[in-house]
Amino acid sequence: MGRSIFSHFLILSNTPPRSIVSLPRGSRIGKCLSRAGGIHEPRRLRIGESLRCLCNLAVSEPSTSQTSSSSVKKRIVSGVQPTGSIHLGNYLGAIKNWIDLQNTYETLFFIVDLHAITLPYEAHKLSKATKDTAALYLACGVDPSKASVFVQSHVRAHVELMWLLSSATPIGWLNRMIQFKEKSQKEGNENVGVALLTYPVLMASDILLYQSDLVPVGEDQKQHLELTREIAERVNYLYGGRKWKKLGGRGGAIFKVPEALIPPTGARVMSLTDGLSKMSKSAPSDQSRINLLDSKDAIANKIKRCKTDSFTWLEFDNPERPECNNLLSVYQLITGKSKQEVLEECKDMSWGSFKPLLTDALIDHLHPIQERYTEITSDPSYLDGVLADGASKAASIADATVNNVYQAMGFLRR
């Protein structure tokens, strides 16, 4: 988030939510100053610590700010990498939620192809994977009349802003990113590209470029969103306010400081072969995931062979039965039933009875998506048009942001 970007949503915990307090436009970060005039690093997110989030914001019940007389919708950005086929975890964890979000917010959904090259990849497959991912977005229900759908590299401001933000991002902040440590060790520290280290700055660019109000985040991305917030605050302090105004700008904050958006219910889909591991594109076995374009026979075979346990009944939330909880949760999400309804229906079932039920539900749910995908890919001009229009809309926002940053940082403009 597979390496998705802000696409795997967090599972809500029982911990009382804490709301984020954003800095008002034009405010100064007084607490970041030492007596010597230096800048203290903002408090870092510790491993295991929950991200401050807007947990009381439900997709189905927009907050007052979305329904006010001003009719100005808050803006959300989100995207998925074009690496491999989109699987059930991507869909239930992110894309399915976008369908609701696009009706409430101003939304920009993009295929983050620039992020896809941070690790070794096959260049001849990137273009097709990008178009296939975009087609699946639309097939799943993303409506280009409501949301801007585009390819990240088609809006060059992403890379421009990344470079500008890099100059203000202390390397110590990047060295502490957990994903960099894990992936660099996996790939071999001497062989990884610089992009793997600086990729969180590109992610910050993706978010800040569009003056995003809210960002859907997942457990593997919460540290990156915290970094994005810190970069925004740091740039606002270094170059915003009166300093920017003296250079001919409007003054105040250059960037909005984005907040986390978490849906009402978590949708973290786990592997079919290991209930403790997230369903992932990068897992070596295709048996571990349900791809959205899997055939009926493939789905049936994967569910038939998926890992279960020896208990003779089904239940939610038993930590000793992660596979049981995962499969019941998937059934709940694709049928739209409540947790209690699923429990009443399935609690006395054996695995032999439940697996065919889950298989049929998956096939029924994915069939319309697969049909729509076939229609979209059979008309390349339609998809090209959607992506071009989405990139044009996105660029109009992005270019204004980048021009402000150039001005605030003192560049000579043509």
C-alpha positions as CSV (number, residue, x, y, z in Angstrom):
1,M,0.0,0.0,0.0
2,G,1.9,-5.0,-2.2
3,R,3.0,-1.5,-1.5
4,S,-0.1,0.7,-1.3
5,I,0.0,4.4,-0.5
6,F,-2.4,5.6,2.2
7,S,-4.7,2.9,1.1
8,H,-4.9,0.4,3.9
9,F,-7.3,1.7,6.5
10,L,-6.6,1.3,10.2
11,I,-8.8,-1.0,12.3
12,L,-10.5,1.1,14.9
13,S,-9.3,0.3,18.4
14,N,-11.2,0.5,21.6
15,T,-9.1,3.4,22.7
16,P,-11.0,6.7,22.9
17,P,-10.2,8.8,19.9
18,R,-8.1,11.9,20.1
19,S,-8.8,14.6,17.5
20,I,-6.0,16.4,15.7
21,V,-5.5,20.1,16.3
22,S,-4.3,21.8,13.2
23,L,-2.5,25.1,13.2
24,P,-4.6,28.0,12.1
25,R,-3.5,29.6,8.8
26,G,-0.7,32.0,9.4
27,S,0.2,30.8,12.9
28,R,3.8,30.4,14.0
29,I,5.1,27.3,15.6
30,G,6.4,29.0,18.8
31,K,6.9,25.7,20.6
32,C,9.4,24.6,18.0
33,L,11.9,27.3,18.9
34,S,14.7,26.8,21.4
35,R,16.2,29.7,23.3
36,A,19.1,29.6,20.9
37,G,16.7,30.1,18.0
38,G,17.0,26.6,16.6
39,I,14.2,24.4,15.5
40,H,13.3,21.4,17.7
41,E,12.2,18.3,15.8
42,P,8.4,17.7,16.4
43,R,7.6,14.7,18.6
44,R,8.0,11.5,16.6
45,L,5.4,8.8,16.5
46,R,6.7,5.9,18.6
47,I,6.3,2.3,17.5
48,G,3.0,0.9,18.8
49,E,1.6,4.4,19.4
50,S,-1.7,5.2,17.9
51,L,-1.9,8.0,15.3
52,R,-4.0,11.0,16.4
53,C,-6.9,10.7,14.1
54,L,-10.3,12.1,13.3
55,C,-12.0,8.9,14.4
56,N,-15.4,10.5,15.0
57,L,-15.8,11.3,11.3
58,A,-18.1,8.7,9.7
59,V,-18.3,8.4,6.0
60,S,-22.1,7.9,6.1
61,E,-22.6,10.9,8.5
62,P,-20.5,13.8,7.3
63,S,-19.4,16.3,9.9
64,T,-21.0,19.7,10.1
65,S,-18.2,21.3,8.0
66,Q,-19.2,19.2,5.0
67,T,-22.9,20.1,5.2
68,S,-22.5,23.8,6.1
69,S,-24.1,26.6,4.0
70,S,-20.7,27.3,2.5
71,S,-21.0,24.0,0.5
72,V,-17.2,23.8,0.3
73,K,-16.3,20.1,0.5
74,K,-13.2,19.0,2.2
75,R,-10.6,17.4,0.0
76,I,-9.2,13.9,0.1
77,V,-6.4,12.3,-1.8
78,S,-5.6,8.6,-2.0
79,G,-3.8,6.2,-4.4
80,V,-2.6,2.6,-5.0
81,Q,0.6,1.5,-6.7
82,P,0.3,-0.3,-10.1
83,T,2.1,-3.4,-9.0
84,G,0.4,-6.6,-9.8
85,S,-3.3,-7.2,-9.8
86,I,-5.5,-5.3,-7.3
87,H,-6.6,-7.8,-4.6
88,L,-9.4,-8.1,-2.1
89,G,-7.4,-6.3,0.5
90,N,-6.9,-3.2,-1.7
91,Y,-10.5,-3.2,-2.6
92,L,-12.1,-3.7,0.8
93,G,-9.4,-1.6,2.6
94,A,-9.4,1.4,0.3
95,I,-11.2,1.4,-3.0
96,K,-14.7,0.3,-1.8
97,N,-14.6,3.1,0.8
98,W,-13.8,5.6,-2.0
99,I,-17.2,5.0,-3.4
100,D,-18.7,6.6,-0.3
101,L,-16.1,9.2,0.0
102,Q,-16.6,10.6,-3.5
103,N,-20.2,11.4,-2.6
104,T,-19.2,13.5,0.4
105,Y,-15.8,15.0,-0.3
106,E,-13.8,16.5,-3.2
107,T,-11.7,13.5,-4.1
108,L,-8.6,12.8,-6.1
109,F,-7.7,9.2,-6.7
110,F,-4.5,8.4,-8.5
111,I,-2.2,5.6,-9.6
112,V,1.1,6.2,-7.9
113,D,3.4,4.9,-10.6
114,L,6.4,7.0,-9.3
115,H,6.2,5.1,-6.1
116,A,6.3,1.8,-8.0
117,I,9.9,2.2,-9.0
118,T,11.4,2.5,-5.6
119,L,12.3,-1.2,-5.7
120,P,13.3,-3.3,-8.7
121,Y,10.5,-3.6,-11.2
122,E,9.9,-4.7,-14.8
123,A,9.8,-1.6,-17.0
124,H,7.9,-3.3,-19.8
125,K,5.0,-4.0,-17.5
126,L,4.6,-0.7,-15.8
127,S,2.5,1.1,-18.4
128,K,0.0,-1.8,-18.7
129,A,-0.2,-2.3,-15.0
130,T,-1.0,1.4,-14.6
131,K,-3.8,1.4,-17.1
132,D,-5.2,-1.9,-15.7
133,T,-5.2,-0.4,-12.2
134,A,-7.1,2.7,-13.4
135,A,-9.6,0.5,-15.2
136,L,-10.2,-1.4,-12.0
137,Y,-10.7,1.9,-10.1
138,L,-13.6,2.7,-12.5
139,A,-14.9,-0.8,-12.5
140,C,-15.2,-0.8,-8.7
141,G,-17.4,2.3,-8.9
142,V,-15.1,5.3,-8.8
143,D,-17.1,7.9,-10.8
144,P,-14.9,10.3,-12.9
145,S,-17.8,12.8,-12.8
146,K,-17.3,13.0,-9.0
147,A,-13.7,12.2,-8.5
148,S,-10.5,13.1,-10.4
149,V,-8.8,9.9,-11.5
150,F,-5.3,10.3,-12.9
151,V,-1.8,8.9,-13.1
152,Q,0.7,10.4,-10.7
153,S,3.5,10.9,-13.3
154,H,1.1,12.8,-15.5
155,V,1.2,15.7,-13.1
156,R,4.8,16.7,-13.0
157,A,4.3,18.9,-10.0
158,H,4.6,15.8,-7.8
159,V,8.3,15.5,-8.6
160,E,8.9,19.3,-8.4
161,L,7.4,19.6,-5.0
162,M,9.2,16.5,-3.7
163,W,12.6,18.1,-4.5
164,L,11.6,21.4,-2.8
165,L,10.4,19.5,0.3
166,S,13.5,17.4,0.4
167,S,15.6,20.5,1.1
168,A,13.6,21.1,4.2
169,T,13.4,17.5,5.4
170,P,16.1,16.4,7.9
171,I,17.6,13.1,6.9
172,G,17.3,11.9,10.4
173,W,13.5,11.9,10.0
174,L,13.8,9.6,7.0
175,N,16.3,7.3,8.7
176,R,13.7,6.5,11.3
177,M,11.0,5.4,8.9
178,I,10.2,1.8,9.8
179,Q,9.3,0.7,6.2
180,F,12.7,1.9,4.9
181,K,14.5,-0.1,7.6
182,E,12.5,-3.2,6.8
183,K,12.6,-3.0,3.0
184,S,16.3,-2.0,2.8
185,Q,17.3,-4.9,5.0
186,K,15.2,-7.2,2.8
187,E,16.7,-6.0,-0.4
188,G,20.3,-5.5,0.9
189,N,21.4,-2.2,2.3
190,E,24.1,-1.7,-0.4
191,N,21.8,-2.3,-3.3
192,V,18.7,-0.2,-2.5
193,G,18.1,3.0,-4.4
194,V,18.0,6.4,-2.8
195,A,14.3,6.6,-3.8
196,L,13.5,4.0,-1.1
197,L,14.8,6.4,1.5
198,T,13.2,9.6,0.1
199,Y,9.9,7.9,-0.9
200,P,8.1,9.3,2.2
201,V,8.9,12.8,0.9
202,L,7.2,12.0,-2.4
203,M,4.3,10.8,-0.4
204,A,4.2,14.1,1.5
205,S,4.3,15.8,-1.9
206,D,1.3,13.8,-3.1
207,I,-0.7,15.0,-0.1
208,L,0.5,18.6,0.4
209,L,0.4,19.3,-3.3
210,Y,-3.4,19.3,-3.3
211,Q,-3.9,21.1,0.0
212,S,-5.5,18.0,1.3
213,D,-7.8,18.2,4.4
214,L,-8.0,14.5,5.0
215,V,-6.0,11.4,4.1
216,P,-7.2,7.8,4.5
217,V,-4.3,6.0,6.2
218,G,-3.4,2.5,7.1
219,E,-1.3,0.9,9.8
220,D,1.7,0.7,7.6
221,Q,1.4,4.4,6.6
222,K,0.6,6.2,9.8
223,Q,4.2,7.1,10.4
224,H,4.4,8.6,6.9
225,L,1.4,10.7,7.5
226,E,2.9,12.0,10.7
227,L,6.0,12.8,8.8
228,T,3.9,14.7,6.2
229,R,2.4,16.8,8.9
230,E,5.8,17.6,10.3
231,I,7.2,18.6,6.9
232,A,4.1,20.8,6.3
233,E,4.6,22.5,9.7
234,R,8.3,22.9,9.2
235,V,8.0,24.5,5.7
236,N,5.2,26.8,6.9
237,Y,7.5,28.0,9.7
238,L,10.6,28.4,7.6
239,Y,9.1,30.1,4.6
240,G,5.5,31.0,5.4
241,G,3.8,33.9,7.2
242,R,5.5,37.3,7.0
243,K,8.5,35.9,5.3
244,W,6.4,34.8,2.3
245,K,4.4,38.1,2.3
246,K,7.6,40.1,2.1
247,L,8.3,38.2,-1.1
248,G,5.0,39.2,-2.6
249,G,3.0,36.2,-1.5
250,R,-0.3,36.2,0.4
251,G,1.4,35.2,3.7
252,G,0.1,32.8,6.2
253,A,0.5,29.0,5.9
254,I,1.8,27.6,2.6
255,F,0.4,24.2,3.3
256,K,-2.7,22.8,5.0
257,V,-1.6,20.4,7.7
258,P,-3.6,17.2,6.8
259,E,-5.5,15.1,9.2
260,A,-6.1,11.3,9.2
261,L,-9.4,9.9,8.0
262,I,-10.5,6.5,9.3
263,P,-13.7,4.9,8.1
264,P,-16.4,3.7,10.6
265,T,-15.3,0.1,10.4
266,G,-11.8,-1.3,9.8
267,A,-11.2,-3.4,6.7
268,R,-7.7,-5.0,7.1
269,V,-7.9,-8.1,5.1
270,M,-5.3,-10.8,6.0
271,S,-3.6,-13.4,3.9
272,L,-5.4,-16.7,3.1
273,T,-2.3,-18.6,4.1
274,D,-1.5,-16.7,7.3
275,G,-4.1,-14.9,9.3
276,L,-1.5,-12.8,11.0
277,S,-0.1,-11.3,7.8
278,K,-1.7,-8.7,5.7
279,M,-3.0,-9.7,2.2
280,S,-0.3,-8.4,-0.1
281,K,0.6,-8.2,-3.7
282,S,4.2,-8.9,-2.9
283,A,3.6,-12.2,-1.2
284,P,5.3,-15.0,-3.2
285,S,2.2,-17.2,-3.3
286,D,-0.8,-16.2,-5.3
287,Q,-2.8,-18.6,-3.1
288,S,-2.5,-16.0,-0.3
289,R,-4.8,-13.5,-2.0
290,I,-8.0,-13.1,-3.9
291,N,-7.4,-10.9,-6.9
292,L,-10.3,-8.9,-8.2
293,L,-10.0,-10.5,-11.7
294,D,-9.7,-14.1,-10.4
295,S,-11.9,-16.6,-12.2
296,K,-14.7,-18.4,-10.4
297,D,-12.6,-21.6,-10.4
298,A,-9.6,-19.7,-9.0
299,I,-11.7,-18.2,-6.2
300,A,-13.2,-21.5,-5.3
301,N,-9.8,-23.2,-5.3
302,K,-8.2,-20.6,-3.1
303,I,-11.0,-20.6,-0.5
304,K,-11.1,-24.4,-0.5
305,R,-7.4,-24.5,0.3
306,C,-7.1,-21.5,2.6
307,K,-5.7,-21.9,6.1
308,T,-8.3,-22.6,8.8
309,D,-8.2,-24.3,12.2
310,S,-9.5,-27.4,13.9
311,F,-12.3,-25.8,15.9
312,T,-15.8,-27.0,15.1
313,W,-17.6,-23.6,15.3
314,L,-17.0,-20.1,14.0
315,E,-16.4,-16.9,15.9
316,F,-15.1,-13.3,15.7
317,D,-12.3,-11.7,17.7
318,N,-10.6,-14.7,19.2
319,P,-6.9,-13.9,19.1
320,E,-6.1,-17.6,18.9
321,R,-8.1,-17.9,15.7
322,P,-6.9,-15.2,13.3
323,E,-7.9,-17.1,10.2
324,C,-11.4,-17.5,11.4
325,N,-11.8,-13.8,12.3
326,N,-10.4,-12.8,8.9
327,L,-12.7,-15.1,6.8
328,L,-15.8,-14.0,8.8
329,S,-14.8,-10.4,8.4
330,V,-14.4,-10.8,4.6
331,Y,-17.9,-12.4,4.4
332,Q,-19.3,-9.5,6.5
333,L,-17.8,-6.9,4.3
334,I,-18.8,-8.3,0.9
335,T,-22.3,-9.1,2.0
336,G,-22.9,-5.8,3.8
337,K,-24.3,-7.6,6.8
338,S,-23.7,-6.6,10.4
339,K,-21.3,-8.5,12.6
340,Q,-24.2,-9.8,14.7
341,E,-26.0,-11.0,11.6
342,V,-23.0,-12.9,10.4
343,L,-22.4,-14.4,13.8
344,E,-26.0,-15.6,14.0
345,E,-25.8,-17.1,10.5
346,C,-22.5,-18.8,10.7
347,K,-21.6,-19.5,14.4
348,D,-22.8,-23.2,14.2
349,M,-21.3,-23.9,10.8
350,S,-18.4,-26.1,10.1
351,W,-15.6,-25.0,7.8
352,G,-17.0,-27.4,5.2
353,S,-20.3,-25.5,5.2
354,F,-18.9,-22.0,5.5
355,K,-16.3,-22.1,2.7
356,P,-18.8,-22.7,-0.1
357,L,-21.0,-19.9,1.4
358,L,-18.0,-17.5,1.3
359,T,-17.0,-18.6,-2.2
360,D,-20.4,-17.9,-3.6
361,A,-20.6,-14.5,-1.9
362,L,-17.2,-13.5,-3.3
363,I,-18.1,-14.7,-6.8
364,D,-21.4,-12.8,-6.7
365,H,-19.7,-9.6,-5.4
366,L,-16.8,-9.6,-7.9
367,H,-18.7,-10.6,-11.0
368,P,-20.2,-7.1,-11.8
369,I,-16.7,-5.6,-11.3
370,Q,-15.2,-8.0,-13.7
371,E,-17.8,-7.4,-16.3
372,R,-17.4,-3.6,-16.0
373,Y,-13.6,-4.0,-16.2
374,T,-14.0,-5.9,-19.5
375,E,-16.2,-3.1,-20.9
376,I,-13.7,-0.4,-19.9
377,T,-10.6,-2.1,-21.2
378,S,-12.3,-2.8,-24.6
379,D,-12.5,0.9,-25.2
380,P,-9.0,2.4,-24.6
381,S,-10.0,5.8,-25.8
382,Y,-12.5,6.1,-22.9
383,L,-9.9,5.3,-20.3
384,D,-7.4,7.6,-21.9
385,G,-9.9,10.4,-21.8
386,V,-10.8,9.9,-18.1
387,L,-7.1,9.9,-17.1
388,A,-6.3,13.0,-19.2
389,D,-9.3,14.9,-17.8
390,G,-8.3,13.8,-14.3
391,A,-4.7,14.9,-14.7
392,S,-5.8,18.3,-16.1
393,K,-8.0,19.0,-13.1
394,A,-5.3,17.8,-10.7
395,A,-2.6,19.9,-12.4
396,S,-4.7,23.1,-12.0
397,I,-4.5,22.6,-8.2
398,A,-1.0,21.3,-8.1
399,D,0.6,24.0,-10.2
400,A,-0.9,26.7,-8.0
401,T,0.7,25.1,-4.9
402,V,4.1,24.6,-6.5
403,N,4.2,28.2,-7.7
404,N,3.4,29.4,-4.2
405,V,6.3,27.3,-2.8
406,Y,8.7,28.5,-5.4
407,Q,7.7,32.1,-4.5
408,A,8.0,31.5,-0.8
409,M,11.4,29.9,-1.1
410,G,12.7,32.9,-3.0
411,F,13.1,31.5,-6.6
412,L,13.3,33.8,-9.6
413,R,10.3,33.0,-11.7
414,R,9.8,33.5,-15.4
